[in-house]
Amino acid sequence: MQQDLAKKAAGEAAAAYIQPGMTIGLGTGSTAYYAIMRIGELVRNGMQLQAVATSAASEELARAQQIPIIPFEQVDSIDLDIDGADEADESLQLIKGGGGALLREKIVAAAAKEMLVIMDASKLVKQLGNFPLPVEIIPFAWEFTFRHLEQSGASPVLRRKEGKIFITDNGNYILDCHYGRITAAPELHRQLNDIPGVVENGLFLRYASRLLIGYADGSVRSLSR
């Protein structure tokens, strides 16, 4: 309950950064849920905006809240991407992908002028790596990719949901890679994406421009570059 209150505080605080007429990126996950709900209130109260969703689940929620959704191919630019994180350090490096949408999330973040990351205080860490790093891979010969990820120093686990292999919105698998500590994130990012079969990894190193960190008492702390 306390963590939910902190997530709600961070998610709702993101609304203050939205201006009428913006194109918004809508993230995926439990904290992004609160942001989407608040954005829906703004739209129903008359604010004009449009949005691109990073997952089928976020798109469905946004449409239910009457937020105008447009296909990515119709977007010239994204003014503000609002998304969560599984871990973040004070240099604004992130681990994302716990919700399974890391590839679309990274594409939207790359297209955005600004990325606003919303999270509860438990997600702020001194060193990335305690949360397993999601790596999206193609299903073909996934065991081969698994072995190469082991060679990178990881202990990979094939993600499953309800007893079945988890399939991303892109039709891929996710390997959750336990590193313990990630001391050289840029080098690891390059190493992982050089492995055949890897589509993308959950290190977001140069995307976030601001963190909004929520607390159970409703307060929000801001960290920016």
C-alpha positions in Angstrom: 0.0 0.0 0.0 2.8 2.5 0.9 4.6 1.7 -2.4 1.3 2.3 -4.3 0.9 5.7 -2.7 4.4 6.6 -3.7 3.8 5.5 -7.3 0.6 7.4 -7.4 2.4 10.6 -6.2 5.0 10.3 -8.9 2.6 9.4 -11.6 0.3 12.2 -10.9 3.1 14.7 -10.6 4.1 14.1 -14.2 0.9 15.9 -15.3 2.4 19.3 -14.3 4.9 18.9 -17.2 2.2 18.5 -19.9 1.3 21.5 -22.0 -1.8 21.7 -24.3 -1.1 20.5 -27.8 1.7 18.1 -26.9 2.3 14.7 -28.3 3.0 12.4 -25.3 4.7 9.1 -25.0 2.8 6.8 -22.6 4.9 4.3 -20.7 4.1 0.9 -19.4 3.9 -0.5 -15.9 2.4 0.1 -12.5 3.6 3.7 -12.0 2.8 4.7 -15.6 -0.7 3.5 -14.8 -1.2 6.4 -12.5 0.2 8.9 -15.0 -2.2 7.6 -17.7 -5.2 7.9 -15.3 -4.3 11.5 -14.5 -3.7 12.4 -18.2 -7.1 11.0 -18.9 -8.6 13.4 -16.4 -6.8 16.3 -18.1 -8.2 15.2 -21.5 -11.8 14.8 -20.2 -11.4 18.3 -18.6 -10.7 19.8 -22.1 -6.9 19.6 -22.6 -6.0 18.9 -26.2 -3.2 16.4 -26.7 -2.3 13.2 -28.4 -0.3 10.2 -27.4 1.7 7.2 -28.5 1.6 4.1 -26.3 4.6 1.9 -25.6 2.5 -1.3 -25.3 -0.9 -2.8 -26.1 -1.8 -2.7 -22.4 -1.0 1.0 -22.1 -2.9 1.8 -25.4 -6.0 -0.1 -24.1 -5.9 1.8 -20.8 -5.4 5.1 -22.5 -8.3 4.6 -24.9 -10.5 3.7 -22.0 -9.5 7.1 -20.5 -10.4 8.8 -23.7 -6.8 9.8 -24.5 -6.4 10.2 -28.3 -3.9 7.6 -29.5 -2.1 7.9 -32.8 0.1 5.3 -34.6 3.8 5.9 -34.2 4.2 6.3 -38.0 2.0 9.4 -37.9 4.3 11.1 -35.3 6.7 13.8 -36.4 8.1 14.2 -32.9 7.2 13.4 -29.3 7.3 16.3 -26.9 7.4 14.4 -23.7 7.8 10.7 -22.9 6.4 9.7 -19.5 7.6 6.3 -18.3 8.6 4.3 -15.2 11.8 2.5 -14.3 12.7 -0.7 -12.5 16.0 0.9 -11.2 17.6 4.3 -11.6 20.8 5.9 -10.3 21.5 9.5 -9.6 23.2 9.8 -13.0 19.8 9.1 -14.5 20.9 5.7 -15.9 18.0 3.2 -15.9 17.0 -0.4 -16.0 13.7 -0.9 -17.7 11.7 -3.8 -19.1 10.1 -5.4 -16.1 6.8 -4.9 -17.8 8.0 -6.5 -21.0 7.8 -3.4 -23.2 11.5 -2.4 -23.3 11.9 -2.3 -27.1 9.0 -0.1 -27.8 9.8 2.0 -24.7 13.3 2.6 -26.0 12.1 3.6 -29.5 9.6 6.1 -28.0 12.2 7.5 -25.6 14.7 7.9 -28.5 12.0 9.9 -30.4 11.1 12.2 -27.5 12.5 15.6 -26.9 12.4 14.9 -23.2 11.9 11.7 -21.1 10.3 12.1 -17.7 10.8 9.0 -15.5 8.3 8.4 -12.7 9.1 6.0 -9.9 8.7 5.3 -6.2 11.7 5.9 -3.9 12.6 2.2 -3.7 13.7 2.3 -7.4 16.5 4.8 -6.7 19.8 2.9 -6.3 23.5 3.8 -5.9 24.5 1.0 -8.4 22.4 -0.6 -11.1 22.1 -4.4 -11.3 20.2 -5.7 -8.3 17.1 -5.8 -10.5 17.6 -8.4 -13.3 18.4 -6.7 -16.6 15.7 -7.7 -19.2 17.1 -8.6 -22.6 14.6 -9.0 -25.5 15.7 -11.8 -27.9 14.2 -13.5 -30.9 12.7 -16.9 -30.3 14.8 -18.6 -33.0 17.8 -20.4 -31.4 17.2 -18.7 -28.1 19.3 -21.2 -26.3 22.3 -20.0 -28.4 21.6 -16.4 -27.2 21.1 -17.7 -23.7 24.6 -19.2 -23.7 26.2 -16.0 -25.0 24.5 -14.0 -22.3 25.9 -16.4 -19.7 29.4 -15.7 -21.1 28.8 -12.0 -20.5 28.6 -12.7 -16.7 24.9 -13.0 -16.4 22.7 -15.6 -14.9 19.8 -15.5 -17.4 16.3 -16.7 -16.7 13.7 -17.2 -19.5 10.7 -15.1 -18.5 7.5 -17.0 -18.1 4.0 -15.9 -17.2 1.3 -18.2 -15.9 3.5 -21.2 -16.7 4.1 -20.3 -20.3 6.9 -18.5 -22.0 6.3 -14.7 -21.9 5.9 -13.2 -25.4 6.4 -9.5 -26.0 4.1 -7.4 -28.1 6.8 -7.8 -30.8 6.6 -11.6 -30.7 9.9 -12.0 -28.9 11.2 -13.6 -25.7 12.8 -11.9 -22.7 15.8 -13.2 -20.7 16.1 -11.6 -17.3 19.8 -11.4 -16.7 21.0 -11.3 -13.1 24.4 -9.4 -12.8 24.3 -8.4 -9.2 26.2 -5.1 -9.9 26.6 -3.3 -13.2 29.8 -1.2 -12.9 30.3 -0.3 -16.6 26.8 0.1 -18.1 27.8 1.6 -21.5 30.3 -1.2 -22.2 27.7 -3.9 -21.1 25.1 -2.2 -23.4 27.3 -2.5 -26.4 28.4 -6.0 -25.5 24.8 -7.3 -25.2 23.6 -5.7 -28.4 26.5 -7.3 -30.3 25.2 -10.8 -29.4 23.4 -12.4 -32.3 19.7 -12.9 -31.4 19.6 -10.0 -29.0 17.0 -7.4 -30.2 17.5 -4.8 -27.4 18.4 -4.7 -23.7 16.9 -2.8 -20.8 19.7 -0.4 -20.1 18.5 3.2 -20.8 21.6 5.3 -20.4 21.2 8.6 -22.2 17.4 9.0 -22.4 16.1 10.3 -19.0 16.2 14.1 -18.5 14.4 14.1 -15.2 13.3 11.7 -12.4 10.2 12.2 -10.4 10.6 10.1 -7.2 7.4 9.6 -5.2 7.0 8.9 -1.5 4.2 7.4 0.5 3.4 10.8 2.2 2.6 12.2 -1.3 5.8 14.2 -1.7 7.8 14.1 -4.9 11.5 14.7 -5.3 12.9 15.8 -8.7 16.3 14.9 -10.1 17.5 16.3 -13.4 20.6 16.4 -15.5 
